Amino acid sequence: TAMAAYESYLRARQLLPRMTRPDLVQSAAAFEDAIALDPGYAPAWAGLATVSATLFEWFGSKATDLRRAEDASRTALSLAPDLAESRVARGFVLSLHRRYGEAAEEFGRAIALNPNLFEAHYYFARSRFAEGRIADAADEFQRASEVRREDCQSTLLLAQSLWMMGRIEEARPWTREGIRRAEHALLLNPLDVRALSLGALGLCAEGQVERAREWSRRAIELYPDDVSAVMNGACLMTRLGELDEAMALFERLFAQGFGKRDWIERLPDYQILRDEPRFQAMLARLT
């Protein structure tokens, strides 16, 4: 059974980074299969916490997903407090509760246990960003991008963080590297929604506007209900000054129960829409 549990765990791990709802749901089910076969297997509990937290953050902010993430992260920690993945899962869940100080402690412990764990740096960066600590987020995105040299998300989010702080010249090489990584990811998987939607913003920053439109359009056509595709599409339309199109995408986003108000309030793309009554009404509905 230990071998079968490990196989289920590996299958779940492969599905998790794809970030589409069907892949995440399948990933959660595979983690649960692993736990059913071996209830003491802490990495599977940590994985279940991470995928449940991801579903909560990106797909509907459902209380059931957050509760499952909460319970699974506590179980992972009680089974294996010295496992970096347990600490990352707990940090991720705490960041969703906006308990950023406690989250930072957990991520710090994870990094001390395993400095080369991509997820520790990546989720810590996202927590810092949501907290409004953009310089700290940039540092962790950079570490994540160095640990996993094929990952385009951390690289493009690093570039975005630097750009937000006005460090434009510093952002440029990272934007180009992020585009290069996104192109490589799309050679391996032309349906990679994160590569398409984040890559589109990178292309826009580099002045490749038509290509940016094409990548964003492809992401939204492939995944019309995907928060990442729609949110980054709305950002792109805002940057291109197409505010009606941006508003239409935001309306679609908020109708899906998107709850990342922290991110929306940080990104400068949304400043242009601040005075729009429709936008204010949508923001008011978010937690």
Disulfide bonds with the S-S distance in Angstrom:
none
